[in-house]
């Protein structure tokens, strides 16, 4: 994946803080603190890149808390070092 933007880093950090949820769908809707994330394209890119994922299995269209994947943790660690 390309270098992470500050928004993407913020979303990964919010995920670590258990503030993010998303829908299970081809183009997931991502919310932070119950509000839509300001950059849905970036949020979806993180999901499609496998950096964040649903924390539990849910039916298509349902919401689940988000979790940081191992790839997301690695990307966040590298991004923090570069920042």
C-alpha positions as CSV (number, residue, x, y, z in Angstrom):
1,X,0.0,0.0,0.0
2,X,1.1,3.6,-0.6
3,X,2.3,5.8,2.2
4,X,-0.5,6.5,4.6
5,X,-2.1,9.9,4.8
6,X,-2.7,11.7,8.2
7,X,-6.4,10.8,7.9
8,X,-5.7,7.2,7.3
9,X,-3.3,7.2,10.3
10,X,-6.0,8.9,12.4
11,X,-8.5,6.2,11.4
12,X,-6.1,3.4,12.3
13,X,-5.5,5.0,15.6
14,X,-9.3,5.4,16.2
15,X,-9.7,1.7,15.4
16,X,-7.1,0.8,18.0
17,X,-9.1,2.9,20.5
18,X,-12.3,1.0,19.7
19,X,-14.0,4.0,18.2
20,X,-14.7,2.7,14.7
21,X,-17.4,0.5,13.3
22,X,-18.2,-0.6,9.8
23,X,-20.7,-2.4,7.6
24,X,-20.0,-5.7,6.0
25,X,-20.5,-5.0,2.3
26,X,-18.5,-4.6,-0.9
27,X,-18.1,-0.9,-0.1
28,X,-18.3,-0.7,3.7
29,X,-19.5,2.4,5.5
30,X,-17.1,3.4,8.2
31,X,-18.1,5.4,11.2
32,X,-16.0,7.0,14.0
33,X,-17.8,7.7,17.3
34,X,-21.1,7.0,15.5
35,X,-20.5,9.6,12.7
36,X,-19.5,8.9,9.1
37,X,-15.7,9.1,8.5
38,X,-14.9,12.4,6.7
39,X,-13.1,10.5,3.8
40,X,-15.1,7.4,2.9
41,X,-12.8,6.7,-0.1
42,X,-9.7,6.5,2.2
43,X,-11.7,4.4,4.8
44,X,-12.8,1.9,2.2
45,X,-9.2,1.7,0.8
46,X,-8.0,0.7,4.3
47,X,-10.7,-2.0,4.5
48,X,-9.9,-3.3,1.0
49,X,-6.2,-3.3,1.7
50,X,-6.9,-5.5,4.8
51,X,-5.7,-2.9,7.4
52,X,-9.0,-2.9,9.2
53,X,-11.7,-5.5,9.4
54,X,-14.9,-6.4,11.3
55,X,-14.1,-7.6,14.8
56,X,-16.8,-10.2,14.6
57,X,-18.8,-12.0,11.9
58,X,-21.9,-10.2,10.9
59,X,-24.5,-10.6,8.2
60,X,-24.1,-8.5,5.0
61,X,-25.2,-4.9,5.6
62,X,-24.9,-5.2,9.4
63,X,-22.5,-3.1,11.5
64,X,-19.7,-4.5,13.5
65,X,-16.9,-2.9,15.6
66,X,-13.7,-2.6,13.6
67,X,-10.4,-4.1,14.5
68,X,-6.9,-3.4,13.4
69,X,-5.4,-6.4,11.4
70,X,-1.8,-7.5,11.7
71,X,-1.1,-5.6,8.4
72,X,-2.8,-2.6,9.9
73,X,-0.7,-2.7,13.0
74,X,2.5,-3.0,10.9
75,X,1.4,-0.1,8.6
76,X,0.6,2.0,11.6
77,X,3.9,1.3,13.3
78,X,5.7,2.3,10.1
79,X,3.6,5.4,9.7
80,X,4.2,6.5,13.3
81,X,8.0,6.1,12.9
82,X,7.9,8.2,9.7
83,X,5.7,11.0,11.2
